[in-house]
Amino acid sequence: MQEQIRAVGKIFIGFGIFGAVASVGVLAAFGGPSGLLAFDAEAKHNDLTTIPLDRLIAAAYIALSMAMSVPLILVGRGILRWQMWAHTGGILTAAATVLLFPVGTAIGIYALWVMLLPETEPLFMRPPEPRRNAPVR
């Protein structure tokens, strides 16, 4: 069970870093926020209705991914350190990660399954001893 909880922490950190880097990369590919939310050149007036729907959806997905990156990294670090708050934070973060379809959905479901098992909460109340061969952090 301890290894699965550690795996959730590592996955959260990795997915958080990946989400931040990928979001910045996609945003840069579109030319920044102004390029992503550019108005349709053929429109007679410029308002929110002239921005193409696919770009609005991409902007919302990028914003959600960037907003989720920080909590994923912080909660993942807390899980690896067996912080009591990280158990609750892991459940909440996993539930929100389900919205990041398709990879986030799989990660969120796995993390929810691990964090909601009855054996998980006692491990956070009485953290296990550190592994002998583990590097000191």
Stockholm file with secondary structure:
# STOCKHOLM 1.0

chainA/1-137         MQEQIRAVGKIFIGFGIFGAVASVGVLAAFGGPSGLLAFDAEAKHNDLTTIPLDRLIAAAYIALSMAMSVPLILVGRGILRWQMWAHTGGILTAAATVLLFPVGTAIGIYALWVMLLPETEPLFMRPPEPRRNAPVR
#=GR chainA/1-137 SS CHHHHHHHHHHHHHHHHHHHHHHHHHHHHTTHHHHHTCCCTTCSSCSGGGSCHHHHHHHHHHHHHHHHHHHHHHHHHHHHTTCHHHHHHHHHHHHHHTTSTTHHHHHHHHHHHHHTSTTHHHHHHSCCCCCTTSCCC
#=GC SS_cons         CHHHHHHHHHHHHHHHHHHHHHHHHHHHHTTHHHHHTCCCTTCSSCSGGGSCHHHHHHHHHHHHHHHHHHHHHHHHHHHHTTCHHHHHHHHHHHHHHTTSTTHHHHHHHHHHHHHTSTTHHHHHHSCCCCCTTSCCC
//
